[in-house]
């Protein structure tokens, strides 16, 4: 369906896809990079972790399916609907960070993340989220980033707050996790937040 906007888009169509998905540096020597085929085994292993399984209900079942997900990530970048990065440190994959539901007209996108058990508690997720925010608000041109997490996921709440995402409210009974429906906290950061 074609439509016209009464305002100019925040990010012109094609502006992101015209370039390769960027490599992003984060404090402490972290590097956010697109997923590579050789990451499939560690990606699949991450979804065997009970915490990741509990908070992320969509899970790959095989390395073949992981490769399909990686292909979807590449297409999402090309279609300007999403982006997913491996969070690495010292050459090892430590976690994942992503932007989804990209709305270029309004300059809004959602964020999500997970960290492997061995890397938890070291500030990996907040540093990666902060680096993603710098790129998104700067070079990419987004105006608002948001994320949500279960009100019972206290670790994710700490990540959001540390990365400057303000708690905006609670969405009642908004998501299903492995133990049933959960209320979800909504956090957001806008360009003017700095």
C-alpha positions in Angstrom: 0.0 0.0 0.0 1.4 3.4 -1.0 0.8 6.4 1.2 2.2 9.9 1.5 3.6 11.4 4.7 2.8 14.9 5.9 6.3 15.1 7.4 9.7 14.1 6.1 10.9 10.7 7.2 13.3 10.8 10.1 15.6 8.4 8.2 15.2 8.3 4.3 14.5 4.9 2.9 17.7 3.3 1.7 20.0 5.3 4.0 20.9 2.4 6.2 21.0 -0.4 3.5 23.2 1.7 1.3 26.1 0.8 3.6 27.2 -2.5 5.1 25.9 -3.1 8.7 28.5 -1.3 10.8 31.1 -2.6 13.3 30.5 -0.8 16.6 33.1 -0.4 19.3 32.0 -0.3 23.0 33.9 0.5 26.2 36.2 -2.2 27.6 37.3 -3.5 24.2 33.9 -4.9 23.1 33.1 -5.1 19.4 29.6 -5.4 17.9 29.8 -7.1 14.6 27.3 -8.9 12.2 26.9 -12.6 12.8 29.2 -14.9 10.9 28.5 -18.5 9.8 31.2 -19.8 12.2 29.2 -18.3 15.1 26.4 -20.9 14.7 27.5 -23.4 17.3 27.9 -20.7 20.1 24.6 -19.1 19.1 22.8 -22.4 19.4 24.5 -23.2 22.7 23.3 -19.8 24.1 19.7 -20.9 23.6 20.4 -24.0 25.7 21.0 -21.8 28.7 18.0 -21.9 31.1 17.9 -18.1 31.6 18.0 -17.3 27.9 15.4 -20.0 27.2 13.1 -18.5 29.9 13.3 -14.9 28.7 13.5 -15.6 25.0 10.7 -17.9 23.9 11.7 -18.0 20.2 14.6 -20.4 20.0 16.6 -22.1 17.2 16.4 -25.9 17.2 19.6 -26.7 15.1 22.7 -25.1 13.6 20.9 -25.3 10.3 18.1 -23.1 11.7 20.7 -20.7 13.2 22.1 -20.2 9.7 18.5 -19.4 8.5 18.2 -16.9 11.3 21.6 -15.3 10.3 20.2 -15.1 6.7 17.1 -13.4 8.1 19.3 -10.9 10.0 21.1 -10.0 6.7 17.8 -9.6 4.9 16.4 -7.4 7.7 19.4 -5.1 7.3 18.9 -4.9 3.6 15.2 -4.3 4.1 15.9 -1.8 6.9 13.6 -3.6 9.3 16.2 -4.8 11.8 19.8 -5.5 12.7 21.5 -8.0 14.9 25.1 -8.0 16.2 27.3 -10.5 17.9 28.8 -8.8 21.0 32.4 -9.9 21.1 35.4 -9.4 23.4 38.9 -10.7 22.8 37.6 -12.4 19.7 35.0 -14.5 21.6 31.3 -14.1 21.3 29.9 -12.9 24.6 26.3 -12.1 23.6 23.8 -10.6 21.2 22.3 -7.2 20.7 19.6 -6.3 18.2 17.3 -3.6 16.9 14.0 -4.6 15.5 10.7 -3.1 14.5 12.6 -0.3 12.8 10.3 2.5 11.8 12.3 4.8 9.6 9.5 7.3 9.1 9.3 8.0 12.8 12.9 7.1 13.6 12.0 4.5 16.3 13.3 1.0 16.9 13.1 -1.6 19.6 16.2 -3.2 21.2 16.9 -6.6 22.7 19.9 -8.4 24.1 21.3 -11.5 25.9 24.7 -12.4 27.3 26.3 -15.8 27.7 26.5 -17.1 31.2 30.3 -16.8 31.4 30.2 -13.1 30.5 27.4 -12.1 32.9 28.0 -9.6 35.6 30.8 -7.8 33.8 28.7 -5.0 32.2 28.7 -6.5 28.7 25.1 -5.8 28.0 24.9 -2.2 29.2 28.1 -1.3 27.4 26.9 -2.9 24.2 23.5 -1.2 24.5 25.2 2.2 25.1 27.4 1.8 22.0 24.4 0.8 19.9 22.5 3.9 21.2 25.4 6.2 20.2 25.4 4.8 16.6 21.6 4.8 16.4 21.1 8.4 17.6 24.2 9.6 15.7 25.1 8.2 12.3 21.9 6.2 11.8 19.5 9.1 12.7 17.0 7.4 15.0 15.1 9.5 17.5 13.8 6.9 20.0 14.9 3.5 21.1 12.8 1.3 23.4 13.0 -2.1 25.0 10.8 -4.2 27.2 11.5 -7.0 29.7 9.5 -9.0 32.2 9.0 -7.1 35.5 10.6 -10.3 37.0 13.8 -9.9 35.0 15.7 -7.7 37.4 19.0 -8.2 35.5 17.6 -6.8 32.3 16.1 -3.9 34.1 19.6 -3.0 35.5 21.0 -3.2 32.0 18.4 -0.8 30.6 18.9 1.7 33.4 22.7 1.6 33.2 22.5 2.3 29.5 20.3 5.3 30.0 16.9 3.8 29.1 14.3 5.4 31.3 11.5 3.3 32.8 8.3 4.6 31.2 5.7 2.2 32.6 4.3 -1.3 32.9 2.5 -3.2 30.2 0.1 -5.6 32.0 0.1 -9.2 31.0 1.9 -8.3 27.7 4.2 -11.3 27.0 4.3 -15.1 27.5 7.4 -16.7 29.0 8.1 -20.3 29.8 6.1 -20.0 33.1 3.1 -18.1 31.7 2.1 -14.4 31.1 4.3 -11.6 32.5 3.8 -7.9 33.0 6.5 -6.1 31.0 8.5 -2.9 31.9 8.8 -0.5 29.0 12.1 1.5 28.9 13.1 4.1 26.3 15.9 6.5 25.5 15.5 9.4 23.1 18.2 11.4 21.3 17.9 14.4 23.6 18.7 12.2 26.6 22.3 12.4 25.5 
